[in-house]
Amino acid sequence: MKAKIYITQRENDKYFNQKLPTWRKGFCEILRNVTLGKDPYDVYGDGEFGTITVYGRKVYVVRNGTEGSFEIRD
């Protein structure tokens, strides 16, 4: 499913090699395909946990409270 992902400056450094425009506000939004899955620790419910692919590696994301929006879970 396509979803909006919020990326902070720190996450931009860690996962995106500073290629996203986070310098102005400290964060940015991107649109990515999220593969929903079951949280291995049962903290998040169905539809609240998933992964995105960033430069060939899987990054975990969780719903941030807004419908269709996620943030990276470190």
PyMOL commands that set and color helices and strands:
alter all, ss='L'
color gray80, all
select helices_A, chain A and resi 9-16
alter helices_A, ss='H'
color red, helices_A
select strands_A, chain A and resi 2-8+27-33+35-36+49-54+57-63+69-72
alter strands_A, ss='S'
color yellow, strands_A
deselect
rebuild
show_as cartoon
